[in-house]
Amino acid sequence: MALPRRTGGQVLKWVYEKGTVDFAQMSDLSKDARAKLTERFCGLQGTVIRHQVATDDTQKLLIEWGDTEPAPEGSALRIAGTRSDRQTETVMIPTEDRKTACVSSQIGCPVGCKFCASGIGGLDGNLTAGRIVEQIWRLGRLDGVGRVSNVVFMGMGEPLANFANVTQAIRTINAEWGLGIGARKITVSTVGLPAAIRKLCTLDVPVTLALSLHAPFDELRRKIIPWAEYSTIDELLDACQEWFVKTGREITLEYILLGGVNDQFEHAEELARLARTMRANVNLIRYNEVDGMPFARPTNEDVRRFQEVLREKHVNTHIRASRGRDIAAACGQLRHEHKV
């Protein structure tokens, strides 16, 4: 299909600046170009089958996709059976000074964290780079959102287990011709794959790295995160230290507080010790309830007490607000199957 060289730039401007994927509306393209593009290409690949708005203005989309990329042959991804309803959820989290898109990188999740809904049913496949970017594009078109300012890979899936597609999507998210979101406003959250973290150090877009630690002791971490059997906490922190040395960017340690499980004094003391071995800040996250899972949300008093222990040890610590809980859009609540 022969088209003028300038056509690509024109299309990208329409898609990312003007917010349309309808080739027929791209008025500065020739009639012939518009017809050829419409015949050969599809602007969007997903279908929004549910849109929910929470009382705190968080918005969630349930998107259904067609066929997806299978997980690599011979990998430890533990793929579930093929489904006809290949769906992911993606979330817009608005505040006064930012509009954050929480995106999914996979359909389902292979990690199987015991407290998280995303891994129920296993993994159905990887999302392509285009489908990752499409989530952000769609969130930016929702009423009252406008320009997306931040992106966090904290939705469904393990981003570093879909490395090629995630990093390709990051380049589009960051590019001037794409979504134009600054590298420091893009966060990749991982449960911890040391080799992939080291590989991410070479990415030409210096994103923020967040490690989902969730337990300061290996034995406890293996109980709540099955993939913890593949690497120790020391191995993960060594990879994170290499990240800091090569990128100059400090690490965010994410820690979900499970009532009576990992929120005791000894856990806070050890987490503080680990955090002080490197340049890191800690985000504390209250557990968000998931039906059928045997965990409890900690009390506000317990959370503040845990934070105080860390701050007394001079660890920069924040308590992350749980957004969108009434529509199951908060951390750990996203699912890949629509239940009517």
C-alpha positions as CSV (number, residue, x, y, z in Angstrom):
1,M,0.0,0.0,0.0
2,A,1.8,3.1,-1.3
3,L,1.1,6.3,0.6
4,P,3.1,9.6,1.0
5,R,5.8,9.5,3.6
6,R,4.1,12.3,5.6
7,T,1.0,10.2,6.1
8,G,2.3,8.4,9.2
9,G,3.0,11.6,11.0
10,Q,-0.4,13.0,10.1
11,V,-2.1,9.9,11.4
12,L,-0.2,10.0,14.7
13,K,-1.2,13.6,15.2
14,W,-4.8,12.8,14.7
15,V,-4.7,9.8,17.1
16,Y,-2.6,11.3,20.0
17,E,-3.2,15.0,19.7
18,K,-6.7,15.2,18.3
19,G,-8.0,12.0,19.9
20,T,-9.6,10.3,16.9
21,V,-8.9,6.9,15.4
22,D,-11.5,7.3,12.6
23,F,-9.5,7.6,9.4
24,A,-12.5,9.1,7.7
25,Q,-12.3,12.1,9.9
26,M,-8.6,12.8,9.2
27,S,-9.4,15.7,6.8
28,D,-5.8,16.5,5.9
29,L,-5.3,13.1,4.3
30,S,-6.3,12.4,0.7
31,K,-9.6,10.6,0.1
32,D,-7.6,7.7,-1.4
33,A,-5.4,7.5,1.7
34,R,-8.3,7.5,4.1
35,A,-10.0,4.7,2.1
36,K,-6.9,2.6,2.1
37,L,-6.2,3.0,5.8
38,T,-9.8,2.2,6.6
39,E,-9.6,-0.9,4.5
40,R,-6.3,-2.2,6.0
41,F,-6.2,-1.0,9.6
42,C,-8.3,-0.9,12.7
43,G,-7.9,2.0,15.1
44,L,-9.0,0.3,18.3
45,Q,-8.8,-3.4,19.0
46,G,-10.8,-3.7,22.3
47,T,-14.4,-3.2,23.1
48,V,-15.5,-1.5,26.4
49,I,-18.2,-3.7,27.9
50,R,-18.5,-2.0,31.2
51,H,-17.7,1.5,32.6
52,Q,-18.0,2.2,36.3
53,V,-17.6,5.4,38.3
54,A,-16.8,5.3,42.0
55,T,-18.0,7.8,44.6
56,D,-14.4,9.2,44.7
57,D,-14.5,9.8,40.9
58,T,-12.2,6.9,40.1
59,Q,-13.3,5.3,36.8
60,K,-12.9,1.7,35.7
61,L,-13.2,0.2,32.2
62,L,-13.7,-3.5,31.5
63,I,-12.3,-4.1,28.0
64,E,-12.8,-7.3,25.9
65,W,-10.0,-8.2,23.5
66,G,-9.8,-10.7,20.7
67,D,-6.9,-13.2,20.5
68,T,-3.9,-12.4,22.6
69,E,-0.2,-13.4,22.5
70,P,0.4,-16.7,24.3
71,A,3.0,-16.8,27.0
72,P,6.5,-18.0,26.0
73,E,6.8,-21.7,25.5
74,G,8.5,-23.4,28.4
75,S,8.1,-20.5,30.7
76,A,6.9,-20.6,34.3
77,L,3.8,-18.6,33.6
78,R,1.2,-21.3,34.3
79,I,-1.3,-20.5,31.6
80,A,-4.9,-21.2,32.3
81,G,-7.2,-22.7,29.7
82,T,-8.3,-20.7,26.7
83,R,-11.2,-18.4,27.3
84,S,-13.6,-16.6,24.9
85,D,-14.0,-13.6,27.2
86,R,-10.5,-12.2,27.1
87,Q,-10.9,-9.2,29.3
88,T,-8.9,-6.7,31.3
89,E,-9.7,-3.9,33.6
90,T,-8.0,-0.5,33.6
91,V,-8.5,2.4,36.0
92,M,-8.4,6.2,35.9
93,I,-7.4,7.7,39.3
94,P,-8.0,11.5,39.3
95,T,-6.6,13.9,41.9
96,E,-6.4,17.7,41.9
97,D,-2.9,17.8,40.3
98,R,-2.8,14.6,38.3
99,K,-4.7,12.1,36.2
100,T,-3.2,8.6,36.7
101,A,-3.9,5.7,34.4
102,C,-3.5,2.3,36.0
103,V,-3.0,-0.1,33.2
104,S,-2.9,-3.9,32.7
105,S,-0.1,-5.7,30.9
106,Q,-1.5,-9.2,30.8
107,I,-4.9,-10.9,30.7
108,G,-5.0,-12.4,34.2
109,C,-1.8,-12.8,36.1
110,P,0.7,-15.7,36.4
111,V,2.0,-14.7,39.9
112,G,-1.0,-15.8,41.9
113,C,-0.5,-13.6,44.9
114,K,-2.8,-15.0,47.6
115,F,-4.4,-11.6,48.3
116,C,-5.0,-10.4,44.8
117,A,-8.0,-11.0,42.5
118,S,-6.1,-10.6,39.3
119,G,-4.5,-14.0,39.4
120,I,-7.7,-15.9,40.0
121,G,-7.9,-18.3,37.1
122,G,-4.2,-17.8,36.1
123,L,-2.9,-16.2,32.9
124,D,-4.6,-16.1,29.5
125,G,-2.0,-14.2,27.6
126,N,0.0,-11.1,27.0
127,L,-1.3,-7.8,25.9
128,T,0.4,-6.3,22.9
129,A,2.1,-2.9,23.1
130,G,-0.8,-1.4,21.1
131,R,-3.4,-2.8,23.5
132,I,-1.5,-1.4,26.5
133,V,-1.4,2.1,25.0
134,E,-5.1,1.8,24.0
135,Q,-6.1,1.5,27.6
136,I,-4.5,4.9,28.3
137,W,-6.0,6.4,25.1
138,R,-9.4,5.3,26.2
139,L,-9.1,6.6,29.7
140,G,-8.1,9.9,28.4
141,R,-11.3,10.1,26.4
142,L,-13.5,9.7,29.4
143,D,-15.7,12.6,30.6
144,G,-13.8,15.0,32.9
145,V,-10.4,13.4,32.4
146,G,-8.6,15.2,29.6
147,R,-4.9,14.7,29.4
148,V,-3.4,11.7,31.3
149,S,-0.5,12.9,33.3
150,N,0.8,9.7,34.9
151,V,0.9,6.0,34.1
152,V,1.4,3.1,36.5
153,F,1.8,-0.5,35.4
154,M,-0.1,-1.7,38.5
155,G,-3.1,-3.3,36.9
156,M,-3.5,-6.9,36.0
157,G,-0.4,-9.0,35.2
158,E,3.3,-8.9,35.9
159,P,4.8,-6.2,33.5
160,L,8.3,-7.7,33.4
161,A,6.9,-11.1,32.3
162,N,5.7,-9.3,29.2
163,F,8.9,-7.4,28.8
164,A,9.1,-6.7,25.1
165,N,5.5,-5.4,24.8
166,V,5.6,-3.4,28.0
167,T,8.9,-1.6,27.0
168,Q,7.6,-0.9,23.5
169,A,4.4,0.6,25.0
170,I,6.5,2.7,27.3
171,R,8.3,4.2,24.4
172,T,5.0,5.2,22.7
173,I,3.7,6.5,26.0
174,N,6.8,8.7,26.4
175,A,7.4,9.7,22.8
176,E,6.7,13.3,21.6
177,W,4.7,11.8,18.7
178,G,2.8,9.5,21.1
179,L,1.2,10.3,24.4
180,G,4.1,12.6,25.5
181,I,4.1,11.5,29.1
182,G,7.4,12.1,30.9
183,A,9.6,9.2,31.9
184,R,9.5,10.1,35.6
185,K,5.7,9.9,35.5
186,I,5.7,6.3,34.3
187,T,6.0,3.6,37.0
188,V,6.6,-0.1,36.4
189,S,5.6,-2.2,39.3
190,T,7.0,-5.7,39.5
191,V,6.8,-8.6,42.0
192,G,10.4,-9.1,41.4
193,L,12.3,-10.8,38.5
194,P,16.0,-10.0,39.1
195,A,17.1,-10.7,35.5
196,A,14.3,-8.6,34.1
197,I,15.0,-5.7,36.5
198,R,18.7,-5.7,35.3
199,K,17.5,-5.7,31.7
200,L,15.2,-2.8,32.4
201,C,18.2,-0.8,33.5
202,T,19.2,-0.6,29.9
203,L,15.8,0.9,28.7
204,D,16.3,4.2,27.0
205,V,13.3,5.7,28.9
206,P,14.3,6.2,32.6
207,V,11.0,5.1,34.2
208,T,10.3,4.7,37.9
209,L,10.6,1.2,39.4
210,A,8.4,-0.1,42.1
211,L,9.1,-3.5,43.8
212,S,6.0,-5.3,45.3
213,L,7.7,-6.6,48.4
214,H,4.8,-7.2,50.7
215,A,6.8,-9.2,53.3
216,P,10.3,-8.6,54.8
217,F,11.1,-12.3,55.4
218,D,11.5,-14.9,52.6
219,E,9.5,-17.6,54.4
220,L,6.5,-15.3,54.8
221,R,6.9,-13.9,51.3
222,R,6.8,-17.3,49.8
223,K,3.5,-18.0,51.6
224,I,1.7,-15.1,50.1
225,I,3.5,-14.7,46.8
226,P,4.1,-18.0,45.0
227,W,6.7,-16.6,42.6
228,A,8.9,-15.7,45.6
229,E,10.2,-19.2,45.5
230,Y,12.2,-18.2,42.4
231,S,14.3,-15.5,44.1
232,T,15.2,-14.4,47.6
233,I,14.7,-10.9,48.9
234,D,18.4,-10.3,49.0
235,E,18.6,-11.2,45.3
236,L,15.8,-8.8,44.5
237,L,17.4,-6.0,46.5
238,D,20.7,-6.6,44.7
239,A,19.0,-6.1,41.4
240,C,17.3,-3.0,42.7
241,Q,20.6,-1.6,43.9
242,E,22.0,-2.1,40.4
243,W,19.0,-0.2,39.1
244,F,19.9,2.7,41.3
245,V,23.5,2.7,40.4
246,K,22.8,2.6,36.7
247,T,19.8,4.9,36.5
248,G,20.2,7.2,39.6
249,R,16.5,6.6,40.4
250,E,15.5,5.4,43.8
251,I,13.2,2.4,44.3
252,T,9.7,2.4,45.6
253,L,9.0,-0.5,47.9
254,E,5.3,-1.4,47.8
255,Y,3.9,-3.2,50.9
256,I,0.3,-4.4,51.2
257,L,-0.6,-4.6,54.9
258,L,-2.6,-7.8,55.6
259,G,-4.2,-7.6,59.0
260,G,-2.4,-9.9,61.5
261,V,-0.2,-11.4,58.8
262,N,2.6,-8.9,57.9
263,D,1.7,-5.8,59.9
264,Q,3.4,-6.5,63.2
265,F,6.2,-4.7,64.9
266,E,8.9,-7.2,63.8
267,H,7.7,-6.8,60.2
268,A,8.1,-3.1,60.3
269,E,11.5,-3.3,61.9
270,E,12.8,-5.7,59.3
271,L,11.2,-3.7,56.4
272,A,13.0,-0.6,57.7
273,R,16.3,-2.4,57.8
274,L,15.9,-3.6,54.2
275,A,14.8,-0.1,53.0
276,R,17.9,1.5,54.5
277,T,20.2,-0.8,52.6
278,M,19.4,1.2,49.5
279,R,17.9,4.4,48.2
280,A,14.2,3.6,48.6
281,N,10.9,5.0,49.8
282,V,8.1,2.8,51.1
283,N,4.4,2.9,50.0
284,L,2.1,1.3,52.5
285,I,-1.1,-0.1,51.1
286,R,-4.1,-1.2,53.1
287,Y,-5.4,-4.6,52.0
288,N,-8.5,-4.2,49.8
289,E,-11.0,-7.0,50.4
290,V,-11.5,-9.7,47.8
291,D,-14.4,-12.1,48.1
292,G,-13.2,-15.6,49.0
293,M,-9.8,-14.6,50.2
294,P,-8.9,-15.1,53.9
295,F,-7.4,-11.8,54.7
296,A,-8.5,-8.8,56.7
297,R,-8.0,-5.1,56.2
298,P,-5.8,-3.6,58.9
299,T,-7.2,-0.9,61.2
300,N,-6.1,2.7,60.6
301,E,-4.4,2.6,64.0
302,D,-2.3,-0.4,63.1
303,V,-1.3,1.2,59.7
304,R,-0.2,4.4,61.4
305,R,1.8,2.5,64.0
306,F,3.5,0.5,61.3
307,Q,4.4,3.8,59.5
308,E,5.7,5.3,62.7
309,V,8.2,2.5,63.2
310,L,9.5,3.1,59.6
311,R,9.7,6.9,60.1
312,E,11.5,6.5,63.4
313,K,14.2,4.5,61.4
314,H,14.4,7.5,59.0
315,V,12.6,5.7,56.1
316,N,10.6,7.9,53.8
317,T,7.1,6.3,54.1
318,H,3.7,7.1,52.7
319,I,0.3,5.5,53.2
320,R,-1.4,5.1,49.8
321,A,-5.0,6.0,49.6
322,S,-7.4,3.2,48.5
323,R,-9.2,4.6,45.5
324,G,-12.3,3.1,43.9
325,R,-13.0,0.4,46.5
326,D,-16.8,0.7,45.9
327,I,-16.4,-0.4,42.3
328,A,-13.6,-3.0,43.0
329,A,-11.0,-0.7,41.3
330,A,-8.6,-0.5,44.2
331,C,-5.2,-2.3,44.4
332,G,-5.6,-6.0,44.2
333,Q,-9.2,-6.0,43.2
334,L,-9.0,-6.0,39.4
335,R,-10.3,-9.2,37.7
336,H,-10.2,-10.5,34.1
337,E,-13.6,-12.1,34.0
338,H,-16.9,-10.2,33.8
339,K,-19.5,-11.6,36.2
340,V,-23.1,-10.5,35.5
